[in-house]
Amino acid sequence: MVGESSAAKELEAAGLEVPKATPGEAQAPKAELGADEYDIVVIGGGPAGYYAAIRGAQLGGKIAIVEKIEYGGTCLNRGCIPTKTYLKNARILDNLKVAAGRGIKLSSSEFTVDMDKTVDFKNSVVKTLTGGVRGLLKANKVTVFDGLGQVHPDKSVTIADKTIKGRNIILATGSKVSRINIPGIDSPLVLTSDEILDMREVPKSLAVIGGGVVGVELGLVFESFGTEVTVIEMADRIIPAMDKEISLELQKILSKKGMKILTSVGLEEIVEKDGQLNLKLNNGEVVVAEKALLSIGRVPQLEGLEELDLAMDRGRIKVNDFQETSIPGIYAPGDVNGTKMLAHAAYRMGEVAAENALHGNTRKAHLEFTPAAVYTHPEVAMCGLTEDQAREKYGDVLIGRASFAGNGRSIASSEAQGFVKVIADKKYHEVLGVHIIGPSAAELINEASTIMESELTVDDVAQSIHGHPTYSEVMYEAFLDVLGEAIHNPPKRK
């Protein structure tokens, strides 16, 4: 093809078919759309889907969206928002524990958790937000269809007895809970993250199968509520995707809170006996618990897409940087492609998919500096490479650290735990990774993401001024420590 575009080359390099019209080529005038025809039909109303629908409408497209259960997806209904609602309760209980030392006298240290009210409050939060998503779609004149969308190769979509058609299709079907095939896993006492968030009693004991983000967060919730919690993790530490130094520090803190954490161990069998579970581990140990939480991750949800002959990668829909699949005009942003299974990454992928669907493949989804967080107490957050990844890629690197133990606001708030760790390359002081365990880590990490996306160096950040007293001063000090200039750290040995 003469004058072949860079976008077309990207597609070919990814092993995907080149669309008939690519950036830089003249595109034929589009025919008028019929009553049941749309510029984009979005399948799925989660973060990727509703963002894509609204962005497409903002750009002047005629957009339809199809959702089989509830708008807002897993994040809003059964993930991010419900767990944060519960974690706020856990934080309140943590604050009560330090109240006496701060001069607040309580008549009793006893408490009970009314799970009926807890669940009802969580449901009210979810209802408010799902209603908000529907309102946004309506305000942007997106046509909404309720039900399972069966997608056909000709880009038509059937919802019950109704068929609509899209010039482009955006598959934003999200993900579902992953399961493991071991004896006893189907016991009704083994709950997924979906089910445990509707449980209306506090179990006396809970075994958490998987020490990733969901398992650790919900484990902490129920430990705070008074449950005896045991976490079972196959890796050598919890949240193994995080920087090793950070995850080991969190493991130490959670253990002091009372959580029992078993690492480097696998689950072989679950036996239900006398109304309890006996979880048999591969080291010979048996964990006895009233309930178990299965939290070993999520896998793409592909229901309704069976007729499409899409290129796949280990159960995930394969996409290029433009979020387009192997079928031109069909895009797949969000969890369904398995690239970064985070709601905020899905937002970006969704808006990029919508722009490319309407204007041709002109915008890539840059996800390299997507922040990630664990909302424990203290919080954990990261952006960029871990220390191990940075050393593998760059060899010798510079490390800067600063502790919340010396931070004025942290001490005043009884939250003087944790530290910030900055990783930079030795030659140019490029920021390679930022890792935080401490108060407001999930908020602070967004500054790091902006720094890295903007390609600021450690030296650039050192010229900034951070307000006092703030938690963010610890971030600033960690950047200074990379240069050996942190005021509140001991001098670095030469």
N, C-alpha and C positions, 0 to 999 in steps of 0.2 A: 504494500500500500504506500503510495507516494505521500510524503509529508506525514507519516504515521505519528500520532500524538504520543507524548510521554505516558499518558493514562493508558493507552492501548498497550504500550510496552509493559507497563506494570501488570496488566491483566495477563498477558502472555507469560510473563516471568512467573506468575503465581499459578500457571497451568489452567487458567480460566479463559473462557471464550470471550473474544473481543466484541462488544456491542456493535450493532450496525452503525450507530451514530456516536462518534467520540468527539471530545473537545477539539475545536479547531476546524471541524467539518461543517458544511452547511447542512442544517436539519430541515426536512420537509415541513411545510406548514401542517399543524395538527388539525384533524377534522373535529367538528363539534362533538361534544360528549352527549350521549343519550341519557335518558332519565336514570337508568341503572348502571351508568358508566362513570368512572372516576379516574382522575389523574393518578391517584394512589389509593390502594386499599391496604390498610394496615391490619395485620392479624395479631391481636394481643394488646391489652390496655395497660400493661405495666410501664415501668420507667422508659424503656426504649420506645414502646409503642405510642404512648400518649404524647411524648416529646416529638416523635416523628410526625404524628398527625397534626399537632398544633404548629410545628415549624412549617410543614407543607402548606397549611392554611395561611400562615403569615406570608408565604411567598406567592399567594394567589391561586394555589391549586384547589381543585375540587377533591375533597378528601373524605374517605369513609374509614371507620374503624370497627373491628369486630372483636368482641370479648366474650368468652364463654362463661365466666364466673363473676369476677368483680374487678372494677377498675382500680389501678394502683399496683396491681401485681403482687408478687410474693413480698416485696419490700414493705409495702404499705400495709398489707393485710395480715401477713404471717411471718414477717421478718424484721426488718430494720425498726419500724415504728413500734410494733407491739413489744419487742424486746427492750427498747429504750424506755418505754413506759414502765415496764417492770424494774428496769435497772435504776430508774429514778426512785422507786420505792426502796430499793436496796440501799441507795445512797442516803436516803432519809434515815434509815435504820443505822447506818454507819455513823452519821452525824450525832445520833442520840448517844452513841457509845463514848463520844468525846465531849459531850455537853458538860458533864460535871467538872472536868478539868478546865473548862472555859468559864466556869462560874455560873452555869445554868443548872439549878437544882431541880431534879425530877422527883416526884413523890415515889416513883417505883421504876425499876429497870426492866420490869416485865412488859411484854407486848404480845399481841396475837395479830395474825394476818387474816383479815376477812377476804378469802379468795373470791367470794361472790362479788363483793364490791370491787376488788382488784380487776377481775375479768370484765365486769360491767364498765368500769372506767376505761380500760383498754379498748373495749368495743366502741365506746363513745368517741374516743380519739380517732380510731380507724374510720368510723362513720363520717366524722367531720371531714377528714381528708379525702376519702373516696368521693364524697359529695362534691368536694372542691374540684376534683379531677373532672367529674362529669360536667360541672359548671363551666370549667375552662374550655372543654371540648365544645359545649353548646355555644358559648360566647364566641368561639372562633368558627362557628358554622360548620363543624365537622359532623357528618352524618354518622350516628351511632347505631350499631346492630348488636343485639344481645344474643349469644348462642355460640356454638362451636362452628368455626369457619373451616369448611373443607376446601382446600385450594387445589385447583386443577391446572394442568400444564398450559392451558391457553390463557392463564391469568384470570380466569373466572373463579368466583368464590361462592359456594353454596352454604347458606345458613338456614337450617331446617328446610322449608319449602320455597325459600327465596334465593335467587341467584343474581349476583352483581358482578361487574367486571372492572378490572383496573388496567390502565396502561402500564402501570408499575405495581408491584406487590412488595410490601415490607413485612417480612416474617419476624415478629417480635413476640414469639410464643414463650420465651422465658425458660425456666428450669423447674425441676421437681426434686424432691428429696431422693438422694442415692441410698440404695439398700445393699446389704451384704448377704450372701447365701450361706448362712450357718444354721445349724439345728437350733430351733427355739426362737428364732428372730421374729416369728409371726405371733408371738404371745401378745395378748391384748394389754399386758403390763409393760410392753416395750413401746414407747411413744416416739413419734417424730417431733420435730420442732413445731410442725403445724398443730399437732394434737396437744402438746404440753401447754401451749398458750391458752387453751380453753379449759384446762384442768381446774376444778373448783374446790380442790383441797390441797393442803400442803403435805406432801409425803414425808414420812419419818426418815426415809433414806432413799437416795437416788444414785444410780450408777450412770455415768455419762460416758457413752461409747464414742470416743473421738474428742481429742483435745484441741480442735480448731477453734475458730472464732465463735461459732454458735454454741458449741459445747461449753467453752469456758465462760461465755457471758451468761448463759442460762444456769450453768452450775453455780456461778457466783450469786445469781438471783436467789436460788433456792437455799443456798448456804446461809444467806442473809435472812431468809424467812424462817430459819431454824432447822432445815433439813441436813442430815448427814450426807455429804456428797463425796463420791469417789469418781475420779476421772481416769479413764483407761485410754492410753494413747500409744500407738505402735511406734512412733518416732521417738527419738531420744529426748524430746522436750515438747512442751505444749506450744501451740501456734508456731509450728516449725517453719512456716513461710516467712516469719519475721526474722530480724537480725538475732543471731544466737545469744548475744550478750543481753539483749532486751528481753527475750522470751525466758531466759533463765532467771532474770531478775523478777519478772512477773510470777514465775513459778514459785520462787522463794516467798514472795509477798502473799500469794494466795494460800500457800501452805500454812503460813503463820495465822491467816484468818480462820483456818480450820478445815480447808479442803484437802482431801487425801488425793494425791496425784501419782499415778502409776505410769511410768514411761517405759519404752522399749519392750512392750508386752502386747501380745495379741489375744483376741477373744476366740475361743474354740467352740463353745457351746453355751446355750442358755437353757436352764431347766427350771420350770415353774413348779414350786412345791410349797404347799401350805400357805398359799396366797402371797408368796414371795418369789423372787428370782434368785437363782444361783448361777452366777456368771463364771464359767470355768475358763481360766486363762492358760496360755501355753507355757507358763512357768510353774504350773501346778497349783497356783493360788486360786481360791474361790472367793468372789465378792458377792455378798448377800445384800439384796436391796429390795425395797418395796416396789419401786418403779425403775425403769431404765429409759434413758433418752438416747435415741440413735441419731448421731450428728456427725456423719462421716463425709459430708459435702453434698453437692447437688450436681445433677446431670441435665442436659438440655431436654426440653419438653417438645416432642415432635408430633403430637397428636394433630391430625388434620392436614399433615403434610405428606402423607403416605404416597400420593400419586406423583410427587415431584421427584425426578431423577437428579438429585443434587449431589455434588461432590461432598464427601464427608471426611472427617478426620477424627477417628476414635469416638464416634457417636456425636460429634459436633458438626454443625454446618460450616463448611469451609468458605471463608470470605476473603476478599482482598482488602487493601487499605481504604477503599472507597465503600466498604461494607456490602459489596455486590457479591452474589453467589456465582456458581458456575453457569447459571441461567441468566442471560442478559435481561435487565429490567426487574429482577427479583433480588431484593436486598435482605440481609438477616443480621440486624444489630442486636446487641445485648447478650444475655446469658446463653441464648440458643447457639451462639457461635463459640462460646467457651473461652474467649480471649481474655477478658477480665470480668469476672462475675461479681460486679459491684454496681449498685444502682446508679451512682454518679458517672461511672464509665458508660453505662447503658444510655444515660441521658445524652452524652456526647455522641455516641454511635448512632442513636436514633435521629438526632438533628442532622448529622452528616449524611445519613442514608436518605433522608427526605430531600435535602438540597441536591444531592447527586441524582436522585430519581427524577427531579423536575428539571435540572439544568445540565445534566450530563455529568460524568465523573470528573469533577474539578476539585473536590475537597477531600483530603484524607483525615482519618480519625487518628490523631496523635495521642497515644495513651501511655507513653513512656513515663510521664511524671504524674500518673494518677495516684493520689494519696489513698491510703488504707488505714483503717483504725479498728481497735478493739475497745469496746466501751466498758471495760472493767473499772475497778477502783483500786489503784490509779488506772487511767486510760493508757493505751498503747497506740502509737501511730507510726507510720513509715511512708517514705517517698523515695523512689530511686532504688539503687543497689544496696544490698546488705554488704557487710564488711567482707565476708567470704567471696561473694560475687565480684566485688570491686577488686580484690586482690587477684582473683583468677583472671580478670580481664585486663587489669592495668599493672599488675605486679605490686611494687611498693606504693603505698598510698599514705596520705596524712590523715590522722584522726584527731578530732577535737571533742572534748567532753566538758559538760558543766552540770552541776548537781542542783536539784531543787532544795537540797538540805541547807544551802546558804542563801536562798532567795527570800527576800523580805516578805513578799505577799504569801508565799507558800507557808512560811513559818507562822505568819499571822492567821492563816486559814486552817492550820492543823493539817496541811497536805504536803509536808516536806519530804516526800518520797520520790525516788526516781531521778532521772537525768536525761539530758539531750546529747546525742552523739552525731557528729557531722563527719562525713567521709569525703575527702577531696583528692584529686590527682596531684602528684608532687610537682609537676612541671608548670602547669598553668593555673593551679588552684581552682580548677573546675569542680563544682559541687556534684558529687556522684551519688550521695545518699544522705538522708537525714532520718534519724530514728529517735523516738521520744517515748519515755515511760514517765508519767507524771500528770499533774492536774491540767485539765483542758488540752490534753495532747491532740485530741481529734480536731480542735480548733486551730491550734498552733501549726499543725502540719500543713495547713493550706498556705501559710506564708512560705514554707519550704517549697511547695509545689510551684508557687508563683516565681520564686527565685530561680528554680531550675528551668522552668519553661522559658523564662526571660533570659536565660544564659548568663546570669550574673555570677561573678566569681566570689570566692570567699573575701577577697580584698574589697570588692564592691559592697558587700554586706557590712563589712567592718566600718564603712564610712557612714552608715545609717545611724539613727538615734532611736532607741526604744524607750517608751515611757516607763516611769518608775512611780510606784511599785507595780510591776506586772509580772505574770508568769513568763511572758515573752522575753524578758531580760535573760533568762537562762538559755534560750535559743541564741541570742546575740553573743553571750559569753562563750557558747560552744563554738561558734564561728571564729571568734577571736582566739580561742584555744588552738585551733588549727594552725594559727600563725605564731603561737606562743605568746600572745598578748592579752590573755584573759586577766582582768584585774583581780577577780575574786578566786582564782585558782593558784595553787602553789606554783612557783617557777618550774618550767620544764627543764629536766636535766639535759645538758648539752651532750 
